[in-house]
Amino acid sequence: MPGRPTIIYCAANAGQAHVLRMMLEECGITAWVEGQAGQESAHDWSSMPQVMVGEQDAQDARIIAAAFDERTRHGSASDSNSPYELVPEVWSAWPICPQCGERRAARCPVCSLSGTDFPLADIQDVADGERVLLVCSACDDHFLPEWNRRCHRCGHDYGDGWEAAAPVEIVRVGLNPRAIAVAAVMLTGVLALGAYFYVLFSSRAG
C-alpha cells in the first residue's frame, strides 16, 4: 500500500464503498474499505464504510470519488438505487453444470435470495485460493455465496450445498367399494330408525 493510509470517501453503505474501490483499482489506484462491519448510520460519518488509499494517490482518488459521488446523487430517475449498476461486473468464472451447462444457483445467507446472476463484488486472495463475494440486490450488500447442491435444470448432484425443500406429496387414498356399501347400509338404518321414532312420537302427540 503506497504511503500513509488516507480516507478519501465515506460511503452510504458497504455496497457503494466497494463499487468505488473497484473503480479506483481499475484506474490503477490501490484502495480498500474499512469500517464496513459496524452499524451504518447516516448521522454518524465515523460509522460509515470508508474508502482508503495511500497518501500519494489521495489527490487523484478524490477526483474519481467526487465524480462517483456526483453520479450517485444526481443519477437519472430511471436509474436503480443500487450503486452496483454504476459499474456492472459479471463474474466470468461462474460455476456451471457439467451436464447441461446451466449456471449453478447461489444463495445469499442473509436474506436467502437465490439466483444465477448476482453481480461480482470482489475476489479476495486467501490461504487456500480465492474467495468470491457477490452482490445481493435485496440486502444491498456483498456476501459469500452458498451454492445449491442440485442443478435446477437437469438435477445434477454437485455433492454439497443447500437443497430446495422437496414438494409436499399428496397421497390419494382409494375407497374400498365394500366399505362404501357397509357405510350406505348403516346410513340407511340410521335414517329408518329416525323415521320410526318420528312417526311414533307424532302419533302419541296426536
Summary of the structure (lengths in Angstrom):
residues: 206
radius of gyration: 32.4
end to end distance: 109.7
largest distance: 114.1
contacts: 502
relative contact order: 0.11
helix: 33%
strand: 22%
